[in-house]
């Protein structure tokens, strides 16, 4: 076998391989003899058919099989000799040969770029610092109370936070339109779940009151026939209730899983959850900043095949979230919205991969279990969630990859200039804004 390699661009390679005639023919003859000893041909005892008969009936098929196997085998050997790692399966181009010249083919593929990390000590990042104070806990408990109000009949005009039960009929050009009529609809005033003009018309209404409200549908409304249209709704309020905040008693604490310790126990539980979320938020913001600055200072030539693969993966993830057929990419949105994210993922993956390789980072089994357990806390049945993640190789691999990436970021932080920047829980979590 002889071969030659040529660069067709920064990452594109063309590897030409020539397998001599004798090597090819010997392999084909050996396969024909092996097949002949096992073949059952009409008119002959098993394995007793003459080689010429076997060759006449199966020669073309066996030649194709042997040639395909030799292409894979010799290509693998050539790639190994040249220390080349294709990004994706090479495209094979058969090359013409003269009679008796053997087998020639060219493999077209991309290789990964060489990554060189330098100047890391010149990169400056800001690490936000904050803690959860008593006032933050007070505000969070007040928010929890507002999320679980008790409702009682209201005798005043409706204001934000009230619960209204309404019936309505919408008309376009004086004619009722499909989907514009309903009865007994509950609306929390100020929640923004209804069209802006509709909800504004409810302000100040009371039970048993009927009102005609002009409503202009937004330009991006999901039903195109109503987008930007001026309509009017006849709305009747059949019930009007005001929100009363619940007392912080044992019953209220039990809603959040606190069955002992009363208010003090609830505050401790809430504070712990807030600190966990705060820590994760700070970590995520710092990681994003580190990666942004690393990408900006280390532009990477991206293999087209890797970007293409990432684009498909993003489309599949979208299909999975939508509960659609994962094998039907035609159901996914156009590729364009995914392109920048795909390129970023590939670039980050290449840089992180180099750090992981150079620093010999590995996944610690205990740390992986802790990461999975932490993620499962938010599920209604954490134990079941943990078991499901550990049993799913794809999910487990994602957690392992995330853990390795975080280790790489931690290493980067030891190389960069890190400046602590004080902040507050409210600022970082956008709480109460």
C-alpha positions as CSV (number, residue, x, y, z in Angstrom):
1,X,0.0,0.0,0.0
2,X,1.2,3.5,-0.8
3,X,-0.5,6.8,0.2
4,X,-0.1,10.5,0.1
5,X,-1.7,13.4,2.0
6,X,-2.6,16.8,0.8
7,X,-4.0,19.9,2.5
8,X,-7.0,21.5,0.8
9,X,-7.5,24.3,3.3
10,X,-6.9,25.1,6.9
11,X,-8.7,21.9,8.1
12,X,-9.6,20.0,4.9
13,X,-7.4,17.0,3.9
14,X,-7.2,14.7,0.9
15,X,-5.6,11.3,1.6
16,X,-4.9,9.2,-1.5
17,X,-4.4,5.4,-1.1
18,X,-3.1,2.9,-3.6
19,X,-3.4,-0.9,-2.9
20,X,-1.4,-3.0,-5.4
21,X,-3.1,-5.4,-7.7
22,X,-1.7,-8.6,-6.2
23,X,-2.9,-7.7,-2.7
24,X,-6.4,-7.0,-3.9
25,X,-6.7,-10.2,-6.0
26,X,-5.2,-12.4,-3.3
27,X,-7.8,-11.1,-0.9
28,X,-10.6,-11.7,-3.3
29,X,-9.4,-15.2,-4.2
30,X,-9.1,-16.1,-0.5
31,X,-12.7,-14.9,0.1
32,X,-14.0,-16.9,-2.9
33,X,-12.4,-20.1,-1.7
34,X,-13.8,-19.6,1.8
35,X,-17.2,-18.9,0.5
36,X,-17.0,-21.9,-1.9
37,X,-16.4,-24.3,1.0
38,X,-19.6,-23.2,2.6
39,X,-21.8,-22.4,-0.4
40,X,-24.8,-24.5,-1.4
41,X,-25.3,-24.4,-5.1
42,X,-27.9,-26.2,-7.0
43,X,-26.5,-29.4,-8.7
44,X,-23.5,-29.6,-6.3
45,X,-23.0,-31.1,-2.9
46,X,-22.4,-28.5,-0.1
47,X,-18.9,-27.0,-0.5
48,X,-18.1,-29.0,-3.7
49,X,-19.0,-26.4,-6.4
50,X,-16.0,-25.6,-8.7
51,X,-14.4,-22.3,-8.0
52,X,-15.2,-21.1,-11.5
53,X,-18.9,-21.7,-10.8
54,X,-18.7,-19.8,-7.5
55,X,-16.8,-17.0,-9.2
56,X,-19.3,-16.7,-12.0
57,X,-22.3,-16.5,-9.7
58,X,-20.9,-14.6,-6.7
59,X,-17.7,-13.0,-8.0
60,X,-19.0,-9.5,-8.4
61,X,-20.7,-9.4,-5.0
62,X,-17.6,-10.8,-3.2
63,X,-15.3,-8.4,-5.0
64,X,-17.5,-5.5,-3.8
65,X,-17.4,-6.8,-0.3
66,X,-13.7,-7.3,-0.2
67,X,-12.9,-3.9,-1.8
68,X,-15.1,-2.1,0.7
69,X,-13.4,-3.9,3.6
70,X,-9.9,-3.1,2.2
71,X,-10.8,0.5,1.8
72,X,-11.9,0.7,5.4
73,X,-8.8,-1.3,6.6
74,X,-6.2,0.6,4.6
75,X,-7.7,3.9,5.2
76,X,-7.6,3.3,9.0
77,X,-3.9,2.3,8.7
78,X,-3.1,5.3,6.6
79,X,-4.8,7.7,9.0
80,X,-3.0,6.1,11.9
81,X,0.4,6.4,10.2
82,X,-0.2,10.1,9.4
83,X,-1.6,10.6,12.9
84,X,-4.9,12.1,11.5
85,X,-8.2,12.1,13.3
86,X,-11.1,12.9,11.0
87,X,-13.9,15.1,12.4
88,X,-16.5,13.0,10.6
89,X,-16.5,9.9,8.4
90,X,-14.3,10.6,5.3
91,X,-15.9,10.9,1.9
92,X,-14.5,8.2,-0.4
93,X,-13.7,9.0,-4.0
94,X,-12.8,6.0,-6.3
95,X,-9.9,6.9,-8.5
96,X,-9.4,5.4,-12.0
97,X,-6.7,2.8,-12.5
98,X,-5.3,1.0,-15.5
99,X,-5.9,-2.7,-15.8
100,X,-3.7,-4.5,-13.4
101,X,-2.9,-1.4,-11.4
102,X,-4.9,-2.4,-8.3
103,X,-7.2,-0.2,-6.2
104,X,-6.9,3.6,-5.8
105,X,-9.2,5.9,-3.8
106,X,-9.1,9.3,-2.2
107,X,-10.5,10.1,1.2
108,X,-11.8,13.7,1.8
109,X,-12.2,14.8,5.4
110,X,-11.6,17.6,7.9
111,X,-9.2,17.4,10.9
112,X,-9.5,19.2,14.2
113,X,-7.6,22.5,14.5
114,X,-4.5,22.8,16.6
115,X,-5.3,24.7,19.8
116,X,-2.7,26.8,21.5
117,X,-3.7,28.5,24.8
118,X,-1.6,31.6,25.5
119,X,-1.9,34.9,27.3
120,X,-4.4,33.6,29.8
121,X,-2.8,35.7,32.6
122,X,-3.7,38.8,30.7
123,X,-7.4,38.1,30.8
124,X,-9.4,39.8,33.6
125,X,-12.7,38.5,34.9
126,X,-15.1,39.8,37.6
127,X,-16.4,37.4,40.2
128,X,-19.6,38.6,41.7
129,X,-20.0,38.1,45.5
130,X,-23.1,38.2,47.5
131,X,-24.9,36.6,50.5
132,X,-28.5,36.1,51.5
133,X,-29.5,38.5,54.3
134,X,-32.4,38.5,56.7
135,X,-34.2,41.1,54.6
136,X,-33.8,38.9,51.5
137,X,-35.4,36.0,53.4
138,X,-38.2,38.3,54.6
139,X,-38.9,39.4,51.0
140,X,-38.9,35.8,49.7
141,X,-41.4,34.7,52.3
142,X,-43.6,37.6,51.5
143,X,-43.4,36.5,47.8
144,X,-44.4,33.0,48.8
145,X,-47.4,34.4,50.7
146,X,-48.4,36.4,47.6
147,X,-48.1,33.2,45.4
148,X,-50.6,31.4,47.7
149,X,-53.3,33.9,48.6
150,X,-56.7,33.1,50.1
151,X,-59.5,34.7,48.2
152,X,-62.6,36.3,49.6
153,X,-65.5,38.2,48.0
154,X,-64.6,41.8,47.2
155,X,-66.9,44.8,47.4
156,X,-64.6,47.4,46.0
157,X,-63.5,48.1,42.3
158,X,-61.1,45.5,40.9
159,X,-57.3,46.2,41.2
160,X,-54.2,44.2,40.4
161,X,-54.0,40.9,42.3
162,X,-57.8,40.4,42.4
163,X,-59.3,37.3,40.9
164,X,-62.2,37.9,38.5
165,X,-64.5,35.3,36.9
166,X,-65.7,36.7,33.6
167,X,-67.8,35.8,30.5
168,X,-67.1,37.6,27.2
169,X,-67.9,37.9,23.5
170,X,-65.4,39.4,21.1
171,X,-66.5,40.9,17.7
172,X,-64.6,41.9,14.6
173,X,-66.4,44.4,12.4
174,X,-69.5,43.7,14.5
175,X,-69.4,39.9,14.0
176,X,-68.4,37.4,16.7
177,X,-65.2,35.6,15.7
178,X,-64.0,32.1,16.5
179,X,-62.3,31.7,19.8
180,X,-63.6,35.1,21.0
181,X,-66.4,33.9,23.2
182,X,-66.1,32.1,26.6
183,X,-67.8,31.8,30.0
184,X,-66.5,31.3,33.5
185,X,-62.9,32.3,32.8
186,X,-60.8,33.0,35.9
187,X,-58.3,35.9,35.5
188,X,-55.8,37.2,38.0
189,X,-55.8,40.9,37.3
190,X,-52.3,42.2,36.6
191,X,-50.8,38.8,35.8
192,X,-50.5,39.7,32.1
193,X,-52.0,36.5,30.8
194,X,-54.7,38.3,28.7
195,X,-54.3,40.8,25.9
196,X,-53.2,44.2,27.3
197,X,-56.3,46.1,26.3
198,X,-58.6,43.4,27.5
199,X,-57.0,43.3,31.0
200,X,-56.9,47.1,31.2
201,X,-60.6,47.1,30.6
202,X,-61.2,45.0,33.7
203,X,-59.6,47.5,36.0
204,X,-62.2,49.0,38.3
205,X,-65.0,46.6,37.4
206,X,-67.1,44.8,40.0
207,X,-69.3,41.7,40.2
208,X,-72.4,41.7,38.0
209,X,-71.0,44.6,35.9
210,X,-71.0,44.4,32.1
211,X,-68.8,46.6,29.9
212,X,-67.9,47.0,26.3
213,X,-64.1,47.2,25.9
214,X,-62.2,48.1,22.7
215,X,-59.3,45.7,22.1
216,X,-56.5,45.9,19.6
217,X,-54.7,42.6,19.1
218,X,-50.9,42.7,19.0
219,X,-49.1,42.6,15.7
220,X,-47.4,39.3,16.6
221,X,-50.6,37.6,17.8
222,X,-50.5,33.8,17.1
223,X,-53.7,33.9,15.0
224,X,-52.7,35.8,11.9
225,X,-56.3,36.8,11.1
226,X,-56.5,38.7,14.4
227,X,-53.0,40.3,14.4
228,X,-53.2,44.1,14.6
229,X,-57.1,44.0,14.3
230,X,-59.3,46.4,16.2
231,X,-62.1,44.5,18.0
232,X,-64.5,45.0,20.8
233,X,-65.4,42.7,23.7
234,X,-68.6,42.7,25.8
235,X,-67.3,41.6,29.2
236,X,-69.4,40.5,32.2
237,X,-67.8,40.0,35.6
238,X,-69.7,37.2,37.3
239,X,-67.4,37.0,40.4
240,X,-64.9,39.3,42.0
241,X,-62.5,38.2,44.8
242,X,-59.7,39.9,46.6
243,X,-56.4,38.3,47.6
244,X,-55.8,37.9,51.3
245,X,-52.3,36.9,52.3
246,X,-52.2,33.7,54.4
247,X,-50.9,33.7,58.0
248,X,-47.5,32.1,58.5
249,X,-48.7,29.2,60.6
250,X,-47.9,25.5,60.7
251,X,-50.3,24.9,57.8
252,X,-48.5,27.4,55.6
253,X,-45.1,26.0,56.5
254,X,-46.3,22.5,55.7
255,X,-47.0,23.6,52.1
256,X,-43.2,23.9,51.7
257,X,-42.4,20.7,53.4
258,X,-41.5,22.2,56.8
259,X,-43.4,20.2,59.4
260,X,-41.2,21.1,62.4
261,X,-39.8,24.4,63.7
262,X,-42.6,26.7,62.5
263,X,-41.5,30.1,61.1
264,X,-37.8,29.6,62.1
265,X,-37.7,26.2,60.3
266,X,-39.3,27.8,57.2
267,X,-36.8,30.7,57.2
268,X,-33.9,28.2,57.5
269,X,-35.3,26.1,54.6
270,X,-35.9,29.2,52.4
271,X,-32.5,30.7,53.2
272,X,-30.8,27.4,52.3
273,X,-32.6,27.3,48.9
274,X,-31.9,30.9,48.2
275,X,-28.2,30.4,48.9
276,X,-28.1,27.3,46.6
277,X,-29.7,29.3,43.8
278,X,-27.4,32.3,44.4
279,X,-24.3,30.1,44.3
280,X,-25.5,28.5,41.0
281,X,-26.3,31.9,39.6
282,X,-22.9,33.3,40.5
283,X,-21.2,30.2,39.1
284,X,-23.1,30.4,35.8
285,X,-22.4,34.1,35.3
286,X,-18.7,33.6,36.0
287,X,-18.5,30.6,33.7
288,X,-20.2,32.5,30.9
289,X,-17.8,35.5,31.4
290,X,-14.8,33.2,31.4
291,X,-15.9,31.4,28.2
292,X,-16.8,34.7,26.4
293,X,-13.3,36.1,27.1
294,X,-11.6,32.9,26.2
295,X,-13.4,32.7,22.9
296,X,-12.7,36.4,22.2
297,X,-8.9,36.0,22.8
298,X,-8.6,32.5,21.1
299,X,-10.5,32.5,17.8
300,X,-10.7,28.9,16.5
301,X,-11.0,27.6,13.0
302,X,-14.2,25.5,13.1
303,X,-14.6,22.2,11.2
304,X,-17.7,22.4,9.0
305,X,-18.6,18.9,9.8
306,X,-18.6,19.6,13.6
307,X,-20.8,22.6,13.2
308,X,-23.2,20.6,11.0
309,X,-23.4,17.9,13.6
310,X,-24.0,20.5,16.3
311,X,-26.8,22.1,14.2
312,X,-28.5,18.7,13.9
313,X,-28.2,18.2,17.7
314,X,-29.7,21.5,18.5
315,X,-32.6,20.8,16.2
316,X,-33.1,17.4,17.8
317,X,-33.1,19.0,21.3
318,X,-35.8,21.4,20.0
319,X,-37.8,18.4,18.8
320,X,-37.4,16.6,22.2
321,X,-38.6,19.7,24.1
322,X,-41.6,19.9,21.8
323,X,-42.4,16.2,22.1
324,X,-42.0,15.7,18.4
325,X,-40.5,12.9,16.3
326,X,-36.7,13.1,16.9
327,X,-36.0,11.5,13.5
328,X,-38.0,14.0,11.5
329,X,-35.9,17.2,11.3
330,X,-38.4,18.6,8.8
331,X,-40.5,19.4,11.9
332,X,-37.8,21.5,13.4
333,X,-37.4,25.3,12.8
334,X,-35.0,26.5,10.1
335,X,-31.3,26.1,10.7
336,X,-30.4,29.8,10.7
337,X,-31.5,30.6,14.3
338,X,-29.3,27.7,15.6
339,X,-26.1,28.6,13.7
340,X,-24.5,31.0,16.1
341,X,-25.2,28.7,19.1
342,X,-23.8,25.7,17.2
343,X,-20.6,27.6,16.3
344,X,-20.2,28.7,19.9
345,X,-20.7,25.2,21.2
346,X,-18.1,23.7,18.8
347,X,-15.6,26.5,19.6
348,X,-16.1,26.0,23.4
349,X,-15.9,22.2,23.0
350,X,-12.6,22.5,21.2
351,X,-11.1,24.8,23.7
352,X,-12.4,22.9,26.7
353,X,-11.3,19.6,25.1
354,X,-7.7,20.9,24.8
355,X,-7.7,22.0,28.5
356,X,-9.1,18.7,29.6
357,X,-6.5,16.8,27.6
358,X,-3.6,19.0,28.6
359,X,-4.5,19.1,32.3
360,X,-5.4,15.4,32.3
361,X,-8.8,16.2,33.9
362,X,-11.1,13.2,34.7
363,X,-14.5,12.7,36.1
364,X,-14.6,11.7,39.7
365,X,-17.5,9.2,40.4
366,X,-18.4,10.8,43.7
367,X,-18.5,14.3,42.2
368,X,-20.7,13.0,39.3
369,X,-23.1,11.5,41.8
370,X,-23.3,14.7,43.7
371,X,-23.9,16.7,40.5
372,X,-26.8,14.3,39.6
373,X,-28.3,14.5,43.1
374,X,-28.1,18.3,43.1
375,X,-30.0,18.4,39.8
376,X,-32.6,15.9,41.0
377,X,-33.6,18.1,44.0
378,X,-36.0,20.2,41.9
379,X,-38.0,17.1,40.9
380,X,-41.1,15.9,42.9
381,X,-39.4,12.5,43.4
382,X,-35.7,13.1,43.6
383,X,-34.8,9.4,44.1
384,X,-36.7,8.4,41.0
385,X,-35.0,11.2,39.0
386,X,-31.6,10.1,40.2
387,X,-32.3,6.5,39.1
388,X,-33.6,7.6,35.7
389,X,-30.5,9.8,35.0
390,X,-28.1,7.1,36.0
391,X,-29.8,4.6,33.8
392,X,-29.8,6.8,30.8
393,X,-26.3,6.8,29.2
394,X,-27.0,10.0,27.2
395,X,-28.1,12.0,30.3
396,X,-25.2,10.5,32.4
397,X,-22.8,11.5,29.6
398,X,-24.1,15.0,29.6
399,X,-23.6,15.4,33.3
400,X,-20.1,14.0,33.0
401,X,-19.3,16.4,30.2
402,X,-20.7,19.3,32.2
403,X,-18.6,18.3,35.2
404,X,-15.4,18.2,33.1
405,X,-16.2,21.5,31.5
406,X,-16.6,23.1,35.0
407,X,-13.3,21.6,36.0
408,X,-11.7,23.2,33.0
409,X,-13.3,26.6,33.9
410,X,-11.9,26.2,37.4
411,X,-8.4,25.7,36.0
412,X,-8.8,28.7,33.7
413,X,-9.7,30.8,36.8
414,X,-6.4,29.9,38.3
415,X,-4.7,31.3,35.2
416,X,-6.7,34.5,34.8
417,X,-6.9,37.7,36.8
418,X,-10.0,37.3,39.0
419,X,-11.4,40.5,40.7
420,X,-14.2,40.1,43.2
421,X,-17.1,42.5,42.7
422,X,-19.6,42.9,45.6
423,X,-23.3,42.6,44.7
424,X,-26.6,41.9,46.4
425,X,-29.0,38.9,46.2
426,X,-31.6,41.2,44.7
427,X,-29.3,42.4,41.9
428,X,-28.0,39.0,41.0
429,X,-31.4,37.2,41.1
430,X,-33.4,40.1,39.7
431,X,-35.6,39.6,42.7
432,X,-38.4,42.0,43.4
433,X,-37.7,44.0,40.2
